[in-house]
Amino acid sequence: MLRVKGLLHYGLQVPSLDTGASFYSAFGLEAAERGNAVVIRCDGREQDQTVLMEGPVKRFHHVAFAVEPDSLPDWQRHLEGLGLKLLDAPGEVPGGLWFRDHEGNLVNLRDEGIAPGRAYGTTDAQDANVGDRIRRIDQARWLTATEQTRPQRLGHMLIFSSDVAASEAFYIRTLGLRLSDRIINGGPVFLNSGPGDHHVFGFVPGTHPGLHHSSWMVSDIDQIARGARNMADVGYTKGWGLGRHTLGSNLFHYIQDPWGSWIEYSGDMDCITENWQPNDWDCPPAIWGPGEPPADFITNQEAKPA
């Protein structure tokens, strides 16, 4: 069975490219103009992670996944065999195969390798002293815990879906993604692309499609906390964190972006293999944190498509 290799990037239509570039730069990412778009990358990593395109309102534009080298013809046969219509690529993001999912979201399959995450520095989490595992000796950590937050890679993203079960079935059947875990009674669904992060994609219930959040991996809790403080210092004060999630177990801090979606600093995500067995869980989204998330945390603030 064909299976995508992982998440490459996502596209957003936003009312102001300057606002978008400023926000993502404050978050610790690199923004650069490319034609009529702004491309967001992680420092030291040669891979597009977000593509911003200008439009009258903020709108989730597309999601791009990596596939095996030279496999696009096989994917074309697979997609057409499922009755999906292939589309022309938008001008801002040429290349690959394009189609719409069952809710109208654009999906892009690209014959690209996934760039490795930027290497951890010598003062990052690998030097943490935990219990009797002592790795940092005769070094004052506070003196090196002041580095500017720089995400290493896009880890995962969740989008709104009016039918989470149908979305789960579509992406498993179409892209070969696998179920990681679900929260029952109207909770989110998390999907993986094979060995690696517990989830790379998923869905939260909503009235119509849209971006819920993107999650960016950082090295340790200092990078999460410093990033949250730095974002607050430049005016992005609304958020949720610091906490540790249940499904995926990752540490988190969310910040609301200028358009009502969320962006997450994340670390210490569960790593899974092909042996992972998914479950349905009756649990809250976090095992600890600063109380309940904001009232509009699961509110899709994107305009409904015309």
Secondary structure, 3 states (H helix, E strand, C coil): CCCCCEEEEEEEEECCHHHHHHHHHHHCCEEEEECCEEEEECCCCCCCCEEEEECCCCEEEEEEEECCCCCHHHHHHHHHHCCCCCECCCCCCCCCEEEECCCCCEEEEECCCCCCCCCCCCCCHHHCCECCECCCCCCCHHHCCCCCCCCCEEEEEEEEECCHHHHHHHHHHHHCCEEEEEECCCCCEEEECCCEECCCEEEEECCCCEEEEEEEECCCHHHHHHHHHHHHHCCCCCEEEEEEECCCCCEEEEEECCCCCEEEEEECCCEECCCCCCCEECCCCEEECCCCCCCCCCCCCCCCCC
